């Protein structure tokens, strides 16, 4: 019996050995992780990533707000006589938008918009891009009506998301819903306009005049698209950054 019990004890010790080794490996891993975390560069990077994971909503909303503000600012600058400063903003945003005056909002003039009454060739459209307005008509914003609606809706949606997510989880917008109400209306409104102008220019006589949408439709379709971007993208970003926070908290406390 004594021999049997000794064999059983020896067998138990052999079974426990791998668990002890696993504990040692885990302890060593944590020590290495803690040692690495004490390196100044690693610590700064960890803190930066953790800060971004905590404040990404506020940061993104701030960037959108500044971008939108920069598109509106040239009109007040022109009105106040700071034409050189305004020109810098118009030049910067020209790389992101066509800036056609007949598809833009105006400030400090007799009307908020001046849609085309008669169609004009595309070459003439491009020549008018440089027209920013005057004291009588007012001064255009640096982004077109649709773009202003997109970024305004993104800012409003982003602010609402940042408030609501504090109390409840917000699921991503279904992709089909975003396509149906965010992408398709803008594609139809802007796409038909672009296609009709191309046919009107390339095949004279096929169309008596091209389709020119109205400011209200540009604003509506742009706003739907912008809200869709927030409804689809922000929940996925939220899940990703939540995982980043949890990982950093567990690994480096």
C-alpha atoms as an extended CHARMM CRD file, in Angstrom:
* protein
*
       253  EXT
         1         1  UNK       CA              0.0000000000        0.0000000000        0.0000000000  PROA      1               0.0000000000
         2         2  UNK       CA              2.8520000000        2.3540000000        0.9210000000  PROA      2               0.0000000000
         3         3  UNK       CA              4.3790000000        1.8450000000       -2.5050000000  PROA      3               0.0000000000
         4         4  UNK       CA              1.0270000000        2.4680000000       -4.1620000000  PROA      4               0.0000000000
         5         5  UNK       CA              0.4610000000        5.7040000000       -2.3150000000  PROA      5               0.0000000000
         6         6  UNK       CA              3.9610000000        6.8630000000       -3.1820000000  PROA      6               0.0000000000
         7         7  UNK       CA              3.3060000000        6.2110000000       -6.8530000000  PROA      7               0.0000000000
         8         8  UNK       CA              0.0410000000        8.1250000000       -6.6720000000  PROA      8               0.0000000000
         9         9  UNK       CA              1.7680000000       11.1220000000       -5.0270000000  PROA      9               0.0000000000
        10        10  UNK       CA              4.5050000000       11.0730000000       -7.6250000000  PROA      10              0.0000000000
        11        11  UNK       CA              1.9260000000       10.9430000000      -10.3760000000  PROA      11              0.0000000000
        12        12  UNK       CA              0.0530000000       13.9010000000       -8.8590000000  PROA      12              0.0000000000
        13        13  UNK       CA              3.2540000000       15.9450000000       -8.7280000000  PROA      13              0.0000000000
        14        14  UNK       CA              3.9100000000       15.1700000000      -12.3850000000  PROA      14              0.0000000000
        15        15  UNK       CA              0.3970000000       16.3340000000      -13.2630000000  PROA      15              0.0000000000
        16        16  UNK       CA              0.8350000000       19.5690000000      -11.3070000000  PROA      16              0.0000000000
        17        17  UNK       CA              4.1920000000       20.3860000000      -12.9160000000  PROA      17              0.0000000000
        18        18  UNK       CA              2.8110000000       21.7590000000      -16.2060000000  PROA      18              0.0000000000
        19        19  UNK       CA              0.4770000000       24.0750000000      -14.2820000000  PROA      19              0.0000000000
        20        20  UNK       CA              3.4180000000       25.4460000000      -12.3240000000  PROA      20              0.0000000000
        21        21  UNK       CA              5.3810000000       25.9650000000      -15.5280000000  PROA      21              0.0000000000
        22        22  UNK       CA              2.4410000000       27.7590000000      -17.0860000000  PROA      22              0.0000000000
        23        23  UNK       CA              2.2530000000       30.0480000000      -14.0760000000  PROA      23              0.0000000000
        24        24  UNK       CA              5.9600000000       30.8090000000      -14.3740000000  PROA      24              0.0000000000
        25        25  UNK       CA              5.6240000000       31.5820000000      -18.0770000000  PROA      25              0.0000000000
        26        26  UNK       CA              2.6780000000       33.8900000000      -17.4230000000  PROA      26              0.0000000000
        27        27  UNK       CA              4.5800000000       35.6280000000      -14.6170000000  PROA      27              0.0000000000
        28        28  UNK       CA              7.5650000000       36.1100000000      -16.9030000000  PROA      28              0.0000000000
        29        29  UNK       CA              5.3450000000       37.4980000000      -19.6530000000  PROA      29              0.0000000000
        30        30  UNK       CA              3.7910000000       40.0210000000      -17.2900000000  PROA      30              0.0000000000
        31        31  UNK       CA              7.1880000000       41.0650000000      -15.9730000000  PROA      31              0.0000000000
        32        32  UNK       CA              8.4190000000       41.6290000000      -19.5230000000  PROA      32              0.0000000000
        33        33  UNK       CA              5.2970000000       43.5840000000      -20.3940000000  PROA      33              0.0000000000
        34        34  UNK       CA              5.6600000000       45.7120000000      -17.2720000000  PROA      34              0.0000000000
        35        35  UNK       CA              9.3560000000       46.2440000000      -17.9900000000  PROA      35              0.0000000000
        36        36  UNK       CA              8.5530000000       47.3170000000      -21.5450000000  PROA      36              0.0000000000
        37        37  UNK       CA              5.8390000000       49.6470000000      -20.2870000000  PROA      37              0.0000000000
        38        38  UNK       CA              8.4270000000       51.5000000000      -18.1900000000  PROA      38              0.0000000000
        39        39  UNK       CA             10.3320000000       52.5730000000      -21.2980000000  PROA      39              0.0000000000
        40        40  UNK       CA              9.5640000000       56.2850000000      -21.8660000000  PROA      40              0.0000000000
        41        41  UNK       CA              8.7320000000       55.9490000000      -25.5520000000  PROA      41              0.0000000000
        42        42  UNK       CA              6.4580000000       52.9730000000      -24.9900000000  PROA      42              0.0000000000
        43        43  UNK       CA              4.7030000000       54.7050000000      -22.0990000000  PROA      43              0.0000000000
        44        44  UNK       CA              4.0470000000       57.8240000000      -24.1480000000  PROA      44              0.0000000000
        45        45  UNK       CA              2.7070000000       55.7900000000      -27.0540000000  PROA      45              0.0000000000
        46        46  UNK       CA              0.4300000000       53.7750000000      -24.7650000000  PROA      46              0.0000000000
        47        47  UNK       CA             -0.9020000000       56.9210000000      -23.1560000000  PROA      47              0.0000000000
        48        48  UNK       CA             -1.5150000000       58.5360000000      -26.5570000000  PROA      48              0.0000000000
        49        49  UNK       CA             -3.3890000000       55.4920000000      -27.8530000000  PROA      49              0.0000000000
        50        50  UNK       CA             -5.4150000000       55.2180000000      -24.6600000000  PROA      50              0.0000000000
        51        51  UNK       CA             -6.2710000000       58.9400000000      -24.8030000000  PROA      51              0.0000000000
        52        52  UNK       CA             -7.3750000000       58.5650000000      -28.4220000000  PROA      52              0.0000000000
        53        53  UNK       CA             -9.5090000000       55.5400000000      -27.5210000000  PROA      53              0.0000000000
        54        54  UNK       CA            -11.2400000000       57.5570000000      -24.7950000000  PROA      54              0.0000000000
        55        55  UNK       CA            -11.7180000000       60.8260000000      -26.6950000000  PROA      55              0.0000000000
        56        56  UNK       CA            -12.0350000000       59.8310000000      -30.3550000000  PROA      56              0.0000000000
        57        57  UNK       CA            -15.6390000000       61.0490000000      -30.6080000000  PROA      57              0.0000000000
        58        58  UNK       CA            -14.8190000000       64.5180000000      -29.3000000000  PROA      58              0.0000000000
        59        59  UNK       CA            -11.7010000000       64.6740000000      -31.4560000000  PROA      59              0.0000000000
        60        60  UNK       CA            -13.5450000000       63.6700000000      -34.6340000000  PROA      60              0.0000000000
        61        61  UNK       CA            -16.3780000000       66.1030000000      -33.9570000000  PROA      61              0.0000000000
        62        62  UNK       CA            -13.8580000000       68.8760000000      -33.3940000000  PROA      62              0.0000000000
        63        63  UNK       CA            -12.1040000000       68.1640000000      -36.6850000000  PROA      63              0.0000000000
        64        64  UNK       CA            -15.4200000000       68.1830000000      -38.5740000000  PROA      64              0.0000000000
        65        65  UNK       CA            -16.4880000000       71.4180000000      -36.8330000000  PROA      65              0.0000000000
        66        66  UNK       CA            -13.2020000000       73.1250000000      -37.7400000000  PROA      66              0.0000000000
        67        67  UNK       CA            -13.4520000000       71.9360000000      -41.3450000000  PROA      67              0.0000000000
        68        68  UNK       CA            -17.0140000000       73.2380000000      -41.5860000000  PROA      68              0.0000000000
        69        69  UNK       CA            -16.1150000000       76.5160000000      -39.8880000000  PROA      69              0.0000000000
        70        70  UNK       CA            -13.2310000000       76.9950000000      -42.3210000000  PROA      70              0.0000000000
        71        71  UNK       CA            -15.6230000000       76.5990000000      -45.2600000000  PROA      71              0.0000000000
        72        72  UNK       CA            -17.9670000000       79.2730000000      -43.8670000000  PROA      72              0.0000000000
        73        73  UNK       CA            -15.2750000000       81.7230000000      -42.7440000000  PROA      73              0.0000000000
        74        74  UNK       CA            -14.2530000000       83.1220000000      -46.1850000000  PROA      74              0.0000000000
        75        75  UNK       CA            -17.6250000000       84.8400000000      -46.6530000000  PROA      75              0.0000000000
        76        76  UNK       CA            -17.3610000000       86.9370000000      -43.4410000000  PROA      76              0.0000000000
        77        77  UNK       CA            -13.7180000000       87.6450000000      -44.2590000000  PROA      77              0.0000000000
        78        78  UNK       CA            -14.6470000000       88.9400000000      -47.7180000000  PROA      78              0.0000000000
        79        79  UNK       CA            -17.4580000000       91.0010000000      -46.2390000000  PROA      79              0.0000000000
        80        80  UNK       CA            -15.0490000000       92.5350000000      -43.7110000000  PROA      80              0.0000000000
        81        81  UNK       CA            -12.4880000000       93.3230000000      -46.4080000000  PROA      81              0.0000000000
        82        82  UNK       CA             -9.9020000000       90.6400000000      -45.5980000000  PROA      82              0.0000000000
        83        83  UNK       CA             -9.7490000000       89.4400000000      -49.1810000000  PROA      83              0.0000000000
        84        84  UNK       CA             -6.2460000000       87.9290000000      -49.0220000000  PROA      84              0.0000000000
        85        85  UNK       CA             -7.1030000000       85.7950000000      -45.9950000000  PROA      85              0.0000000000
        86        86  UNK       CA            -10.3610000000       84.7010000000      -47.6190000000  PROA      86              0.0000000000
        87        87  UNK       CA             -8.5070000000       83.7430000000      -50.7960000000  PROA      87              0.0000000000
        88        88  UNK       CA             -6.3560000000       81.3200000000      -48.8220000000  PROA      88              0.0000000000
        89        89  UNK       CA             -9.4440000000       79.4730000000      -47.5960000000  PROA      89              0.0000000000
        90        90  UNK       CA            -11.0550000000       79.3980000000      -51.0360000000  PROA      90              0.0000000000
        91        91  UNK       CA             -7.8300000000       78.0200000000      -52.5060000000  PROA      91              0.0000000000
        92        92  UNK       CA             -7.5420000000       75.3370000000      -49.8420000000  PROA      92              0.0000000000
        93        93  UNK       CA            -11.1220000000       74.0750000000      -50.1920000000  PROA      93              0.0000000000
        94        94  UNK       CA            -10.9650000000       74.1510000000      -53.9870000000  PROA      94              0.0000000000
        95        95  UNK       CA             -9.1100000000       70.8580000000      -53.8030000000  PROA      95              0.0000000000
        96        96  UNK       CA            -12.1350000000       69.2530000000      -52.1050000000  PROA      96              0.0000000000
        97        97  UNK       CA            -15.0840000000       70.8700000000      -53.9080000000  PROA      97              0.0000000000
        98        98  UNK       CA            -15.9800000000       72.3070000000      -57.3110000000  PROA      98              0.0000000000
        99        99  UNK       CA            -17.1060000000       75.6180000000      -55.7000000000  PROA      99              0.0000000000
       100       100  UNK       CA            -19.5730000000       76.4580000000      -58.4490000000  PROA      100             0.0000000000
       101       101  UNK       CA            -21.2830000000       79.6680000000      -57.2900000000  PROA      101             0.0000000000
       102       102  UNK       CA            -24.6580000000       78.6060000000      -58.6930000000  PROA      102             0.0000000000
       103       103  UNK       CA            -24.5200000000       75.5120000000      -56.4360000000  PROA      103             0.0000000000
       104       104  UNK       CA            -23.2380000000       77.2820000000      -53.3290000000  PROA      104             0.0000000000
       105       105  UNK       CA            -24.7410000000       79.2340000000      -50.4290000000  PROA      105             0.0000000000
       106       106  UNK       CA            -24.0890000000       82.9800000000      -50.1680000000  PROA      106             0.0000000000
       107       107  UNK       CA            -23.8920000000       85.2600000000      -47.1320000000  PROA      107             0.0000000000
       108       108  UNK       CA            -24.3420000000       89.0450000000      -46.8350000000  PROA      108             0.0000000000
       109       109  UNK       CA            -26.2070000000       89.3790000000      -50.1410000000  PROA      109             0.0000000000
       110       110  UNK       CA            -29.7300000000       89.7690000000      -51.4240000000  PROA      110             0.0000000000
       111       111  UNK       CA            -30.2630000000       85.9940000000      -51.6690000000  PROA      111             0.0000000000
       112       112  UNK       CA            -28.8990000000       82.8500000000      -50.0590000000  PROA      112             0.0000000000
       113       113  UNK       CA            -28.4880000000       81.0590000000      -53.4030000000  PROA      113             0.0000000000
       114       114  UNK       CA            -28.4140000000       81.8660000000      -57.1150000000  PROA      114             0.0000000000
       115       115  UNK       CA            -29.3610000000       78.7120000000      -59.0700000000  PROA      115             0.0000000000
       116       116  UNK       CA            -28.9140000000       78.5980000000      -62.8250000000  PROA      116             0.0000000000
       117       117  UNK       CA            -31.8780000000       79.8190000000      -64.8200000000  PROA      117             0.0000000000
       118       118  UNK       CA            -30.4620000000       78.5430000000      -68.0850000000  PROA      118             0.0000000000
       119       119  UNK       CA            -27.9360000000       75.7060000000      -68.5680000000  PROA      119             0.0000000000
       120       120  UNK       CA            -24.3720000000       76.6790000000      -69.4040000000  PROA      120             0.0000000000
       121       121  UNK       CA            -21.5370000000       74.6110000000      -70.9180000000  PROA      121             0.0000000000
       122       122  UNK       CA            -19.1840000000       72.8150000000      -68.5550000000  PROA      122             0.0000000000
       123       123  UNK       CA            -16.2670000000       74.9990000000      -69.7110000000  PROA      123             0.0000000000
       124       124  UNK       CA            -18.1840000000       78.0630000000      -68.5950000000  PROA      124             0.0000000000
       125       125  UNK       CA            -18.9930000000       76.3590000000      -65.3000000000  PROA      125             0.0000000000
       126       126  UNK       CA            -15.3110000000       75.8760000000      -64.6110000000  PROA      126             0.0000000000
       127       127  UNK       CA            -14.5830000000       79.5190000000      -65.3940000000  PROA      127             0.0000000000
       128       128  UNK       CA            -17.1680000000       80.5660000000      -62.8080000000  PROA      128             0.0000000000
       129       129  UNK       CA            -15.4560000000       78.5720000000      -60.0410000000  PROA      129             0.0000000000
       130       130  UNK       CA            -13.2400000000       81.5580000000      -59.2940000000  PROA      130             0.0000000000
       131       131  UNK       CA            -16.2010000000       83.8890000000      -58.7400000000  PROA      131             0.0000000000
       132       132  UNK       CA            -16.6090000000       84.3720000000      -54.9820000000  PROA      132             0.0000000000
       133       133  UNK       CA            -19.2610000000       87.0940000000      -55.0320000000  PROA      133             0.0000000000
       134       134  UNK       CA            -19.4700000000       90.8240000000      -54.4850000000  PROA      134             0.0000000000
       135       135  UNK       CA            -21.0070000000       93.3700000000      -52.1520000000  PROA      135             0.0000000000
       136       136  UNK       CA            -24.3800000000       93.1680000000      -53.9250000000  PROA      136             0.0000000000
       137       137  UNK       CA            -24.7540000000       89.3910000000      -54.3350000000  PROA      137             0.0000000000
       138       138  UNK       CA            -22.8990000000       88.4820000000      -51.1630000000  PROA      138             0.0000000000
       139       139  UNK       CA            -20.0460000000       85.9970000000      -50.8580000000  PROA      139             0.0000000000
       140       140  UNK       CA            -20.1520000000       82.2770000000      -51.3740000000  PROA      140             0.0000000000
       141       141  UNK       CA            -19.0630000000       79.6330000000      -48.9030000000  PROA      141             0.0000000000
       142       142  UNK       CA            -15.9770000000       77.6020000000      -49.7680000000  PROA      142             0.0000000000
       143       143  UNK       CA            -17.9690000000       74.3480000000      -50.0370000000  PROA      143             0.0000000000
       144       144  UNK       CA            -21.0270000000       73.6870000000      -52.1760000000  PROA      144             0.0000000000
       145       145  UNK       CA            -24.5320000000       73.2620000000      -50.7970000000  PROA      145             0.0000000000
       146       146  UNK       CA            -24.3490000000       69.4810000000      -50.7570000000  PROA      146             0.0000000000
       147       147  UNK       CA            -20.9810000000       69.3980000000      -48.9860000000  PROA      147             0.0000000000
       148       148  UNK       CA            -22.1310000000       71.9130000000      -46.3790000000  PROA      148             0.0000000000
       149       149  UNK       CA            -25.1400000000       69.6750000000      -45.7120000000  PROA      149             0.0000000000
       150       150  UNK       CA            -22.9620000000       66.5420000000      -45.4860000000  PROA      150             0.0000000000
       151       151  UNK       CA            -20.5610000000       67.9490000000      -42.8980000000  PROA      151             0.0000000000
       152       152  UNK       CA            -23.2630000000       69.7680000000      -40.9550000000  PROA      152             0.0000000000
       153       153  UNK       CA            -25.2360000000       66.5230000000      -40.6520000000  PROA      153             0.0000000000
       154       154  UNK       CA            -22.0690000000       64.6300000000      -39.6730000000  PROA      154             0.0000000000
       155       155  UNK       CA            -21.3830000000       67.1680000000      -36.9290000000  PROA      155             0.0000000000
       156       156  UNK       CA            -24.9450000000       67.0510000000      -35.5940000000  PROA      156             0.0000000000
       157       157  UNK       CA            -25.0190000000       63.2530000000      -35.7960000000  PROA      157             0.0000000000
       158       158  UNK       CA            -21.6040000000       62.9680000000      -34.1590000000  PROA      158             0.0000000000
       159       159  UNK       CA            -22.6150000000       65.2140000000      -31.2610000000  PROA      159             0.0000000000
       160       160  UNK       CA            -25.8190000000       63.2200000000      -30.7630000000  PROA      160             0.0000000000
       161       161  UNK       CA            -23.8710000000       59.9460000000      -30.8820000000  PROA      161             0.0000000000
       162       162  UNK       CA            -21.4090000000       61.2170000000      -28.2740000000  PROA      162             0.0000000000
       163       163  UNK       CA            -24.2670000000       62.0370000000      -25.8850000000  PROA      163             0.0000000000
       164       164  UNK       CA            -26.4050000000       58.9240000000      -26.3810000000  PROA      164             0.0000000000
       165       165  UNK       CA            -23.5150000000       56.4270000000      -26.1790000000  PROA      165             0.0000000000
       166       166  UNK       CA            -22.9430000000       57.3800000000      -22.5430000000  PROA      166             0.0000000000
       167       167  UNK       CA            -26.1790000000       55.6450000000      -21.5680000000  PROA      167             0.0000000000
       168       168  UNK       CA            -26.7080000000       52.9440000000      -24.1470000000  PROA      168             0.0000000000
       169       169  UNK       CA            -25.0120000000       50.9430000000      -26.8430000000  PROA      169             0.0000000000
       170       170  UNK       CA            -25.7690000000       52.2080000000      -30.3480000000  PROA      170             0.0000000000
       171       171  UNK       CA            -25.8140000000       49.4550000000      -33.0080000000  PROA      171             0.0000000000
       172       172  UNK       CA            -24.4680000000       50.2210000000      -36.4970000000  PROA      172             0.0000000000
       173       173  UNK       CA            -26.9550000000       51.3230000000      -39.1190000000  PROA      173             0.0000000000
       174       174  UNK       CA            -27.8310000000       48.3760000000      -41.3960000000  PROA      174             0.0000000000
       175       175  UNK       CA            -25.8850000000       48.6020000000      -44.6200000000  PROA      175             0.0000000000
       176       176  UNK       CA            -29.0050000000       48.2800000000      -46.7840000000  PROA      176             0.0000000000
       177       177  UNK       CA            -30.6160000000       51.2010000000      -44.9460000000  PROA      177             0.0000000000
       178       178  UNK       CA            -27.5510000000       53.3740000000      -45.4470000000  PROA      178             0.0000000000
       179       179  UNK       CA            -27.4680000000       52.4910000000      -49.1450000000  PROA      179             0.0000000000
       180       180  UNK       CA            -31.2040000000       53.0790000000      -49.6270000000  PROA      180             0.0000000000
       181       181  UNK       CA            -31.4870000000       56.3860000000      -47.7840000000  PROA      181             0.0000000000
       182       182  UNK       CA            -27.9200000000       57.6830000000      -47.6400000000  PROA      182             0.0000000000
       183       183  UNK       CA            -26.2580000000       56.7940000000      -50.9270000000  PROA      183             0.0000000000
       184       184  UNK       CA            -29.0360000000       56.2630000000      -53.4650000000  PROA      184             0.0000000000
       185       185  UNK       CA            -30.7850000000       59.6660000000      -53.0950000000  PROA      185             0.0000000000
       186       186  UNK       CA            -27.4950000000       61.5140000000      -53.5880000000  PROA      186             0.0000000000
       187       187  UNK       CA            -26.4700000000       59.2590000000      -56.4630000000  PROA      187             0.0000000000
       188       188  UNK       CA            -29.7670000000       59.8510000000      -58.2120000000  PROA      188             0.0000000000
       189       189  UNK       CA            -29.8410000000       63.5970000000      -57.5930000000  PROA      189             0.0000000000
       190       190  UNK       CA            -26.2070000000       64.2780000000      -58.4740000000  PROA      190             0.0000000000
       191       191  UNK       CA            -25.7790000000       61.4000000000      -60.9180000000  PROA      191             0.0000000000
       192       192  UNK       CA            -28.7420000000       62.2850000000      -63.1130000000  PROA      192             0.0000000000
       193       193  UNK       CA            -27.5850000000       65.8980000000      -63.1410000000  PROA      193             0.0000000000
       194       194  UNK       CA            -24.0560000000       64.9500000000      -64.2080000000  PROA      194             0.0000000000
       195       195  UNK       CA            -25.2580000000       62.4430000000      -66.8210000000  PROA      195             0.0000000000
       196       196  UNK       CA            -27.7650000000       64.8640000000      -68.3240000000  PROA      196             0.0000000000
       197       197  UNK       CA            -25.1020000000       67.5390000000      -68.6970000000  PROA      197             0.0000000000
       198       198  UNK       CA            -22.7500000000       65.0500000000      -70.3460000000  PROA      198             0.0000000000
       199       199  UNK       CA            -25.4460000000       63.9980000000      -72.8520000000  PROA      199             0.0000000000
       200       200  UNK       CA            -26.4530000000       67.6210000000      -73.4540000000  PROA      200             0.0000000000
       201       201  UNK       CA            -22.8430000000       68.5600000000      -74.2230000000  PROA      201             0.0000000000
       202       202  UNK       CA            -21.7270000000       65.4970000000      -76.1670000000  PROA      202             0.0000000000
       203       203  UNK       CA            -24.9270000000       64.7750000000      -78.1100000000  PROA      203             0.0000000000
       204       204  UNK       CA            -26.6100000000       68.0850000000      -79.0110000000  PROA      204             0.0000000000
       205       205  UNK       CA            -30.2810000000       67.7270000000      -79.7830000000  PROA      205             0.0000000000
       206       206  UNK       CA            -30.8690000000       64.6500000000      -77.6120000000  PROA      206             0.0000000000
       207       207  UNK       CA            -31.8390000000       66.8180000000      -74.6440000000  PROA      207             0.0000000000
       208       208  UNK       CA            -33.3090000000       70.2900000000      -74.9280000000  PROA      208             0.0000000000
       209       209  UNK       CA            -31.6690000000       71.1340000000      -71.6070000000  PROA      209             0.0000000000
       210       210  UNK       CA            -29.9360000000       69.1770000000      -68.8370000000  PROA      210             0.0000000000
       211       211  UNK       CA            -31.3790000000       68.4640000000      -65.4270000000  PROA      211             0.0000000000
       212       212  UNK       CA            -30.2840000000       70.9790000000      -62.7840000000  PROA      212             0.0000000000
       213       213  UNK       CA            -31.2400000000       70.0470000000      -59.2510000000  PROA      213             0.0000000000
       214       214  UNK       CA            -32.2930000000       72.6240000000      -56.6480000000  PROA      214             0.0000000000
       215       215  UNK       CA            -30.5930000000       73.7430000000      -53.4020000000  PROA      215             0.0000000000
       216       216  UNK       CA            -33.2220000000       72.0340000000      -51.2440000000  PROA      216             0.0000000000
       217       217  UNK       CA            -32.5870000000       68.6420000000      -52.8500000000  PROA      217             0.0000000000
       218       218  UNK       CA            -28.8270000000       69.0460000000      -52.6190000000  PROA      218             0.0000000000
       219       219  UNK       CA            -29.1950000000       69.8580000000      -48.9410000000  PROA      219             0.0000000000
       220       220  UNK       CA            -31.5660000000       66.9760000000      -48.2230000000  PROA      220             0.0000000000
       221       221  UNK       CA            -29.5420000000       64.3190000000      -50.0300000000  PROA      221             0.0000000000
       222       222  UNK       CA            -26.2970000000       65.6050000000      -48.5420000000  PROA      222             0.0000000000
       223       223  UNK       CA            -27.7330000000       65.5710000000      -45.0220000000  PROA      223             0.0000000000
       224       224  UNK       CA            -29.0220000000       62.0110000000      -45.4210000000  PROA      224             0.0000000000
       225       225  UNK       CA            -25.6090000000       60.8890000000      -46.6320000000  PROA      225             0.0000000000
       226       226  UNK       CA            -23.8210000000       62.6110000000      -43.7440000000  PROA      226             0.0000000000
       227       227  UNK       CA            -26.1240000000       61.1220000000      -41.1220000000  PROA      227             0.0000000000
       228       228  UNK       CA            -25.6740000000       57.7160000000      -42.7260000000  PROA      228             0.0000000000
       229       229  UNK       CA            -21.8840000000       57.9830000000      -42.4180000000  PROA      229             0.0000000000
       230       230  UNK       CA            -22.2360000000       58.6000000000      -38.6900000000  PROA      230             0.0000000000
       231       231  UNK       CA            -24.9020000000       55.9280000000      -38.1850000000  PROA      231             0.0000000000
       232       232  UNK       CA            -22.8300000000       53.2970000000      -39.9540000000  PROA      232             0.0000000000
       233       233  UNK       CA            -19.2640000000       54.2500000000      -39.0880000000  PROA      233             0.0000000000
       234       234  UNK       CA            -19.2960000000       55.5740000000      -35.5310000000  PROA      234             0.0000000000
       235       235  UNK       CA            -20.7070000000       52.4380000000      -33.8470000000  PROA      235             0.0000000000
       236       236  UNK       CA            -17.9910000000       50.3000000000      -35.4680000000  PROA      236             0.0000000000
       237       237  UNK       CA            -15.3260000000       52.7860000000      -34.4160000000  PROA      237             0.0000000000
       238       238  UNK       CA            -16.8060000000       52.7820000000      -30.9220000000  PROA      238             0.0000000000
       239       239  UNK       CA            -16.5130000000       48.9970000000      -30.6500000000  PROA      239             0.0000000000
       240       240  UNK       CA            -12.9360000000       49.0820000000      -31.9060000000  PROA      240             0.0000000000
       241       241  UNK       CA            -11.7700000000       51.7760000000      -29.4950000000  PROA      241             0.0000000000
       242       242  UNK       CA            -13.5890000000       50.1250000000      -26.5820000000  PROA      242             0.0000000000
       243       243  UNK       CA            -11.5660000000       46.9630000000      -27.2580000000  PROA      243             0.0000000000
       244       244  UNK       CA             -8.3800000000       49.0240000000      -27.3960000000  PROA      244             0.0000000000
       245       245  UNK       CA             -9.1540000000       50.5510000000      -23.9930000000  PROA      245             0.0000000000
       246       246  UNK       CA             -9.8970000000       47.1800000000      -22.4390000000  PROA      246             0.0000000000
       247       247  UNK       CA             -6.7330000000       45.6400000000      -23.8640000000  PROA      247             0.0000000000
       248       248  UNK       CA             -4.4860000000       48.4260000000      -22.6140000000  PROA      248             0.0000000000
       249       249  UNK       CA             -6.1590000000       48.4180000000      -19.2000000000  PROA      249             0.0000000000
       250       250  UNK       CA             -5.7040000000       44.6780000000      -18.7370000000  PROA      250             0.0000000000
       251       251  UNK       CA             -2.1780000000       44.5120000000      -20.0680000000  PROA      251             0.0000000000
       252       252  UNK       CA             -0.6420000000       47.6160000000      -18.5320000000  PROA      252             0.0000000000
       253       253  UNK       CA             -3.1250000000       48.6770000000      -15.8370000000  PROA      253             0.0000000000
